[in-house]
Amino acid sequence: MASIGISEDELWEFRNSVVHMSNLSSRKVLSGKVDRLEMCIGDPKILPPRNGVKRFSFTELLHVIADGVALWAQSYDTDTEKRMTFVERYDLSISDSRMLTVRTH
């Protein structure tokens, strides 16, 4: 994710903070191990800098994720073995769910 100026570790801490703690100051951020991230819409470079905060563009992140998903999908197109393993695992999980019985009283 160097293309948008943030590291995987920084994004992971941002995700954990948003999902689990409802604040942006995780232990790793507070200890200085990773920078605190702020998401913005548009170009983060036009905003005034804030000490200890690294901004990233949500729109650019969506593009990076889309590119990654496209590469992942292409890997299934070019690797028959990988595709067959995926189908076998999917079929197994679907088959298992069909065996489930729900009883009501």
N, C-alpha and C positions, 0 to 999 in steps of 0.2 A: 504494500500500500504506500510505498514510497512516492508513487505518482501524486498522492494527495497530501503528502507531508506528515503522515502519522504512522506510528508503528503498530504492529499487531498487538503488542503488549498494552499500549496506550488505549487502543480501541477495546480490548478485552476488559480493562479496568473501567472504562467508560460504560460499557455494557453492564458490567456487574453493579456499578454504582446506580445506574438507572433502574435496573431490574430488581435488585435486592435491597438497596439501602435508601433509595429516593433522595440521594444527594451525590455530589460529584467529588467528594473527598474520601476516597478509599484509603486504606492503610498504606498502600504503595504510593499513592499520590502524596499523602501527608509526609511520608518518609523521604520523598524526593526521588524514589526509584523510577517513577514514570511521571510525565507531565500531565497536568489536568487538561482535559479536552473540553472544548465548547463547540457545539454544533451550530452552524449558521446556514441560512439560505442565501445563496449568492456567493460573491467573492469575499473570502475572509480577510484578504489583504487590504481591503479598503477600510476596515474597522480599525480604530486606534488600538495599539497594543496594550495588553494587560499583563502585569507581572505574574509569572508562574502559570499562564494560561496559553494553551496552544489551540487555535481554532481550525476547524475543517469544514468544508462544504458538504452538506448533506446530499446535494444533487450529485456532486462528484463521487461521493461514496456509493450512491446508487449505481452509477455507471461502472465503477470498479467491481461491484458485486455482480452486476449483469455480465460483465466480461468473464468473471470467474465461473459463473453458472454456465455460460456458453462453452467455455473450455471443458468443464466437467461433462456436459452433455456430448460434446464432440468425442471425448474419450470413450464413451459407450458406443458411438457410431463406428469408431475405428478398431475397437478391441472386442471381437466376438466372444471371447472367454469371459470378459468382464460383464458383457451384456447378459450372457447365459447365467452367470452367478447371480446377477441382480434379479432376473426373472425367477430363478429357483428360490431365492430368499423371499421375494414378494409372494410367490405362490404358497410358500410354507406359512408365512404370517397370515395370509388370507385363509388358508385351509384351517389353521389353528383357530381363527376367530369363528369359522363356521361350526366348529365343534362345541362352541360355547352354548350352554343351555341356561336359560334364565327361567326360574320358576316364580310364579306369583301365587299368592294365597288369596 
